[in-house]
């Protein structure tokens, strides 16, 4: 079963100062890469897949292979024209090549990777479910016309920043070497930068709301004494197992269901030679006794169940 996060509290460790594009050094991020291929292969699977998908979507737009209007979120086209792909494709377009696009891609490469290597280490399915829950929450909020934006990818990226700030509240962050603050205030600093750069604030605010909703259900509510009911669905574990990337130490999906047990059921002893006689303290009418132990060389469990003695000895 998934790990109950009620036993974990947010990290209170103080980290060295780091710029807005550089995370504090630790055993996960301080990796010397000699080639871009080694750096790419070292990235965790979910963040790597999402970042590459966003880069390919922008590159295809730059090559004029498609029109962004065909992948934007429009509920009228989804409902009336059955263009259901719009509810998924809108999360992969972060805008054309620009400083804004590079800024968002760096957030995925730094803060998204840091989450997957840190709090979600060996919990690939839980991290994937976090992004899926964020996407579903953003789609529900986008159903309200004043909150609707054609592309929800920037909001999903901002959700990563918000959750990172809650997971590493005491990490020291330096923004362009001018302002030094704790990781808890990083989302608000990013929101101020969006305002300074003249970018719309709605996608960032929606991402913060989705991130706070996820963090409340998985950490704050259980820590306050509430019941932990927000578990990663089984189909997400099966998807990660089918994908074959990443690890999930608490996955309920067995790696090989056919291994270990050959047969389970009832065994019947036809002669009393292999069964131990009942003790003197047991009633004579009690004919149920443990069955014979399986052969150690059998490589698994041969029989497991009840045995019945027919001769009465």
N, C-alpha and C positions, 0 to 999 in steps of 0.2 A: 504494500500500500504506500501511497506517497507520504513523504516525511511530514509530520505534523509541525508546522512552523511556530506553534505556540511555545515551543521550548527554546526558541531563538529570539534574542533581543537585538535591536539595531546595534551596529558596531560603534563603540565609543573610543576606538583607538585613534590616536592623533598621528597624522601622516606628515611627511615633509611637505614643504610648499611645492606647488606645481602650477604651471601655466594653464590657461583654459584649454589648450590643445595637448596638454601633457599630464598624464595621470601620475600619482605617486608611485615610486618604484616599489615593487614587491616581487615575490617569487614568480608571479604570473606575467607581469608586464615587463620586467627587466630581462628581455631576451635579445641576445645579440644575433642579428640576422645579416648574413653576408650577401644574400641575393633576395630580390623581390619574391621569387618562387618559394623560398623558405619561409618568408614572412606570411605569404598567403596560405601555405600549408599549415602554419602554426595557429591560424585563427580558428576559433570554435565554430561549429557547423552552422548554427542558426544565424548568428550575426553575419557570418561570411556569406551565406546564401542570400539573405535579405539585402546586404550592401551591394553584392554583385548584381542582383536583379534590378535594383534602383539605378546602378551605373549603366546597365545594358538598356534600360528603358530610356534614359536620357540620351545615350549614344544613338539609339535607333531614331529618336526624335530629331537629333542633330543631322542624321543622314536622310531625313524626310521620308522615313519608311512608314510612318503612320501619322494620323492627326490626333493630338491629345484629346480632342472633343469626343473621340470614339471610345476612350477609356475612362472618361470623367464620370463621377458619381451623379447620375440623374435618375431619381426614383420614377419619374414619368416613363422613361425608356425601359427601366427595369420591369415595371409592372405592366405597362401597356404593350411594349414590343418584346418582352421577355429577353432583354439584353442583360442577363444575370451576371455576365463577366464583369460588369462595371463595379459591383460591390467588392471585387477583389483587386482589379487592375488599378484602381485609383490610389491604392496604398503604395504603389511602386514608382510613381512619378513624383520626383522631388523638385521638378522645375528644370529649365534649360541650364546649360553649362554657364555658371556664374559663381561669384563669391558666395552667394546664398546657398547654392547647391553644394559647393565644396565644404562649407561650414556644416551642413547637415550630414554629409557623408563622413566627415571627421568625427562627428558625434557618434555615429554608428560604430566607427572603427575604434573609438576610444572608450566611451562610456557604455555602449552596448556590449562590447567585448569584455570590459571590466566586470560587468554584471554577470555575464555568462561564465567567466572564469572565477569569480568570487562567490557571491551568495548562491549562485545557481551552478556551482561546480559539481559535475557528475549528476546533474539534474536537467538534462537536455529537454525532456518532455515538459517539465515544469516551466522552463524558460519559454518554450514554444507556446505553451498554454497562456503564459502571461501576455505575449504579443497577440494571440488570438482573442483573448478576452478584451484587450485594449481595442482591437479592431472592431469587435462586436459592440462594445460600448460606444465607440465613435460613430458607428453606423446608426445606432439608436438615437444618439444626440443629433445626428444629421437629418433625421426624419422630421425635426422641427425646422421649418423654413428659415427662421432668422439665424439658426446655427449651422446651416448647410454651407459646405465649401466643396468645390468640385474635386479636390484632391486632398485626401486625409493622411497622406504619407508624412508631411511635416508634423502633424499632430501626434502620430505614432512615434516619431523620433523624439519629440519633446516629452512624451511619456517615459521614454528611457532615461532622459535627463532627470525627471522628477523622482523616479524610483531610485536612481543612483544617489541622488542627494539624500534620500531617506535612509538608504542602506549605509552610506558613509557620511554621517552628519558632521563628523569632526575632521574630515580630510581638509587640509589647507589648499585652497585654490587661489591662484594669482591670475587675474584677468589682464592680459597684455602688460604685465609688470607694473600696473598702475594701482589696482585695487586688490587687496588680499582679503579673502573671506573664507568661511567654513563651507564645506560641501552642502550643508543643509540649505544654504541661501543661493546655491548655484542656479536652480530653476528661475528664481526671481531675478537674478542678475542677467540670465539669458533673456528673460522677458523684457528687461530694460534695454538690452542690446537690440532686440527686435524693434522696439519703439524708436531708438536712436537711428537705426538704419532705415526707418520708414516702412518696415514690413507690417502687414496686417497682424494684429494681436489675437484674432479669434482662433487660428489653428493652435497657437501656443497655449492659450487658455483651455481649450478643449483637451489638449494633451495632458495638462496638469490635472484636470478633473478626472480623466480616465485613470491616470496614474495614482491619484489619491484614492479613488474607489477600489482599485486593486490592492493597494497597500492597506487600506482599512479592513478589507475582508480577510486578508491573509495574515496580517500582523497585529494591527491595533485592536480589532474586535476580539480575537482570541486572547490577547494579553490582558484585556479588560475583564476577562472571565467568561466571555461568550463561547459558544460551541463552535469548533472548527468544522465547518461544512463545505468550505471552498476547496475541494480537492480536484486535482487534475483528472479529467475524464479518461476512461479506459481507452477510448479510440485514439487519444493523443499518444498514449504509451504504445499502442499497436502501430501507429504511424511512425514513431521514432524507431521502433524495432524493425519495421519493414524497410525504413530508410537505411538502416545500418550505419548511421553516423551518430557520434556522440555516445554518451553513457547515461544510464539511469539506475542508480544503485538501489532504489526502492521500487523498481518497476514490478507491477503485478503480472506482467506477461512473461512466462517462462521462455528461456532461450531454446530449449529442446523439450517439448512436452512428452516425447516418446522415450526419453532417457530416464533410467532409474528404477522403474516399476514394470515388471512383466505381467503380473496378474494380481488382482485384488478381489477377494471374495471369501466364501466359506470353504473350509476344508473339513473332511469327515474321516475319522480314523476308524478303519474297519477291523483292526485288531488292537489289542491292548499292549502290544509289545513296545510301541513307540510313545506311549502316553504314560505320564507319571500317575501313580495311584493317588486318590484323594486323601487328604490328611484326616487324622482322627477327629479333628475339631469340626470338620465340615459334615453336613448331613449326607446320608447315603443317597438321597434322592437327587443331589446336585451332581449332574453328569457333565457339566460344562467345565473343561479344563483348558489351559493354554495349549495352543497347537505347537507342533515341532518347529524349532528355529530353522530358518533357511540355511542352505549350504553356503559356507563362506566363499566358495569359489564360483558361485552362481553369477556374481556380478550385479546382483540386484535383489529385489524382494520377489520371492516366488509365490508365496501364499500369505495372506494376512486375513484373519477372521476367527471363527469359532470352530472347535473340533468336538465331536460327540463320540463318547465311548459306548460301544454296543454290548460288550461282554459283561459289563457290571463289575469288573475287578478293580 
